[in-house]
Amino acid sequence: MKKCISQIMWAILSLSTIAYALDGPTVKALDNLELNRVLFVGNSYLYYNDSLHNHVRRMAEEKFPERADLFKYKSSTIGGSKLKHHDLYHLLDSQNIGVKKNFELVILQGGSSEPLSEKSRRRFYREAKRMIKEIRDSGGEAARYMTHAYVKPHKAYYPEMINVVEDTYRKAGNDNKVLVVPVGLAFKKAYQQQPDIKLHKDFDGTHPSLLGTYLAANVVFASIFKSSPIGLNYNYFEAVADEDRQFLQKIAQETVSDFYD
């Protein structure tokens, strides 16, 4: 009975936001940014597996070796946090966290459950608007990191969850004219093409595995630099097998191309 009610609730939730899925992203590229100084703000989705910002920075250093010394990538994460939990004003004064010049780009990753009820979505949209204004007032630009959906054994798992997540991030992105990084859609595509791949931690069905983080880093890299990750040698110091590296790079590029086209 509970499962039936849950399915009905998810169906209603999906229908209530479906209109946004019809709209493509308003912002498809970051213009006039060198991306030397980037701040990631989020929760454990970012800090698992040696922290996402480190992987993205290493990819950038490989792709643009002449600029390697300029890349100052930082991450501020709070376990289980939502957007409202972060002191963005403090973070945007970049000297507070060891960077001399202000950040050019701030990538905001919300809580995984924030798209899942009307009340939390309203708060999500409100906080996104406020934080994006703060970022722009500091001289920077913002981007939204679309989270991935849960898988089993997470108690809130539902197959159509990614549709609600996508719709929520599309709306937040389009309403504020910021780039949306489609990480969640890349997870979906990877599972469709290789159902046995392990992108989540087995024990909870929510946190990314190393391969999940590697895929996310490729999506972020391709989205913000508008440069394909295909062919990058970076494999987290031999921890990612060549077969997985090539597959996940391909998935990332396909997802980014499909999303922004």
Secondary structure, DSSP 4 states (H G I P E B T S, - for coil): -HHHHHHHHHHHHHHHHHHHHTSPPS--S--S---SEEEEEESHHHHTTT-HHHHHHHHHHHH-GGGGGG-EEEEEE-TT--GGGS-HHHHHSGGGGT-SS--SEEEEE--TTGGGSHHHHHHHHHHHHHHHHHHHHTT-EEEEEPPPPP-TT-TT--TTHHHHHHHHHHHHHHHHT-EEE-HHHHHHHHHHH-TT---B-TTTSSSB-HHHHHHHHHHHHHHHH----TT----TTTTS-HHHHHHHHHHHHHHHHHHH-
